[in-house]
Amino acid sequence: MKIAFVPGGYGGIGAAVSKALAKTGAKVIVAGRDLAKARKLAKEIRGIPLHLDVRDAASIEAGLKPFRKIDIFVNCAGIAREQSIDKVSEEAWDEVVGTNLKAAMFLAQAVAKRQKRGGKQVHLLSVRAQLGLRGRGYSTYCAAKGGLVMLVKQHAAELGPRGICVNGVAPTVVRTEMGAHWLKNAKTRAWLKERIPLGRIAEPRDVAGAVLFFCSPASDFVTGQILYVDGGITASQ
């Protein structure tokens, strides 16, 4: 049985990923700071709940100490704080970069110690890893996700000789709680759909499908890549 570690595994996209991995027969470790949410989902999918703070390297290592082997790692931890350039606070910067970039580094490090040849690492990014956004304050988020692209590439290069594949999945706005503020406004929702060539909003299952590809043998010769699950936005911008 494959062991899959999914920090942020009870969020909108994370839950879809955790459920999809469980359906493939993997035993899923649903991890995060909210142990109640982790327990609830873990019970539903017969997984393992795990409490840890992804922004704290010591917490990550302590949480994973009981696990001697991890086959699949899908990093679904992430937050966004919207502040225009003249209002970006140091607190927000540290929070967003800490959760979206620092955490990715030390989660990957802890997992790599426990992965054998053929292991998979997948990070959730965003189209903001490639595209800035006019009229909105996304300095911290874009910087963190852009940095994560290079972290994926570097880890792919370092772990490649061990047969471990490292990739990223970068969606546009997804119909989740995190994306709700975009979708509840009719004008914003229409604007989003208009700029997406496929003409619809992404669903969590769209992202989970891409993640499953990177976790499966079908991607055994694919590493260091970012798959944009965006309905064609990056192809047309």
N, C-alpha and C positions, 0 to 999 in steps of 0.2 A: 504494500500500500504506500502511495506517495504521501509525504508530509508537506503540506502547503502552509506557509506563514503569511498572513495577510494583516499587517498593521493598518488601522483605519478600516477594517473589514466589516464594520457594521454601519458605515455611512451609506449614502444613496448609491454610489457606484461600487463601493466596497462590498456592500451586501449582495449586489448582483454578481460580483466576482466570486465571493465566498460560496454562494449558492451554486454557481456554475461549476466551480472546482469540485464541490462536494458531489455533484451529479456525475462527474467523471470517475468518482470512486476515491478521491483524495480525502485524507483526514485533514481538516482545515483548522489552523490555529487562528482564531479571531481575536485580534489584539488591539488595545487602545487604552486611553485613560478612563473611559466610562465602562467599568467592569459590569455594571448591570446590563448595558446594551450588548456587550460582548457575550455575556452569559445567555441572554435571551436568544440571540441568533445562533450561538453555538448549540444550544439545546435543539433548535429547529432543524439544524443540518447535521446533528450528531458530531459536532466538532469539539474543539477545546477552547475555552475562554482564557484570555491571558491579559493581565493588567500590566501596562508599562507606559512610560512617558517617552514618546519618540524623540523629544528634544533633549533627552538626558542619556548620554552614552552609557553611564553606569546602570541606569534603569533598564536599558535595552539588554545589556549583557546579563544582568541579574534575572530578567524575565526569561531569557532563552537558556539559562544555565541547565535546566532539566532536559533540554532537547539535544541529543547527540547528533542527530541527522535532520537536515531540512533539504528537501528536494526542490521545492518551488517557493519562490519569494515574490509576492506582488505587493508593492508599496502603494497603498491607497491613501496614505496620510497626506493631508493638504488643507490649507486655509487661504483665504483672500481677504485683504483689507483695502478698501478703495479710498485713497486719499490723493488729492492733486499734488503736484510737485512742491508747491509752496506750503503744503500742510502735512507732508510726510513726517511722522514722528519717529524718533529713535526706537520707541517701544514697539510700534507697529512693524518697523523694519526688522528688528530682532525676532519678533514673533513669527512673521511670515518667512523670513529666510531660515530661521531655526526649524520651522516645521516642514518647509518644502525642500530645503537644500541640505542643511546640516544633518537633519534626521536621515535623509536618504543615504548620506555618507556612512553614518555609523550603524544604521540598520544593515546596509550592504556588507559592511565590514564584519559584523557579528554573524551574519548568515554565511558569508564566504568561509568562515572557520568551520562551518558545519556542513558544507556541501561537498558532495563527491562529484566525480566526473559525470557530465550530462545534466548538471543542475541548471535551473532557470532562474533568472532575476528579471523582473519587469517593474518599471516605475511608471506611475500615472503622471502625465504632464498636462499640457494644454496647448491650444493653438497660440497662446500668448508666449510660448517658448520661441516662436518664430515671428509673430506679428505684434506690433504695438497697437494701441487702440486710441483713436482720436476722440477727444471730448470726454475722456474718463481718466481717473487717477489710478493707474496700475503700475507705477514704478516698482514697488516692492515685489509684486506678483510676477511681473514680466522678468525682472532680474533673477529671481529665484528659479523660475522655470527654465529660463535661458541657460542659467548655470547648470541646471540638472541635465540638459542635453549633453553638455561636455562631460559631466560626471558619468553618464551612461557610456559614452564613447571610450573614456579612459578606463573604466572598469571592464568594458568588453575587451580592450587591448590587454589589460593585466590578467584577467581571468581566462582568456581564450586558451592559453596553453594547458589549462586544467580542464578544458572541455565544458566550461560554464558559459552559457549564453546570457548576455545582458542587453535588454532592449527597452524601449519606451513606447507608451500609447498616449497620444495627445488628442483629446477630444475638444470640440467646441462646447458651447453651453449645453448641458444635459438636463433633462427633466428630473431634477432632484431638489432636495431642500436647499442645497447650496446655490442652485441656479434659479430658485423660485423668484428672487427679486427681479430677474430679467423677464420672466415669463408672466408675472401677474399683471404687468402693465401692457395693455393692448397695443399701444404704439410701439413699445420696445419689442414686444413679441413679433409684431408684423415686420419690423426692421430686421430682426434676426432671420426670419424666414426668407425675406427678400434677398438677403446676401448669401444664402446657402443654396447652391445650385440644385441640390436634391429637393429643396422646398419644404423641408420639415425639420422639427426639433429632434435632436438626438435623444434616444432612450437609453437607460442604463444597460439594457441587453446588447445594444450596439457596441458599447465599450467592452463589455464582458466577452463578447465574441472575439474581438481583436486580442484581448488578453489570453484567451484560451489558445489561440494560434501560437503565441509566443511561449506558452507553457507546454506545448505538445511536441511530439517528435517531428511534426511537419516543419518546424522551424529550427531543426538541429544545425543547419548551416547558415543561420541568420543571427548576426550579433552586431551590436553597436548601432542599431537602426531605430528611428523614430517613426511610428506609424500614425499619421494624422487621421483620426476618425472624426471628420468635420463636414461631411456632405459635400466636399469640394471647395471649401472656403480658401484653403491655401493654394489650390490650383488656379483660383480666379482672382486673387488679390495681388 
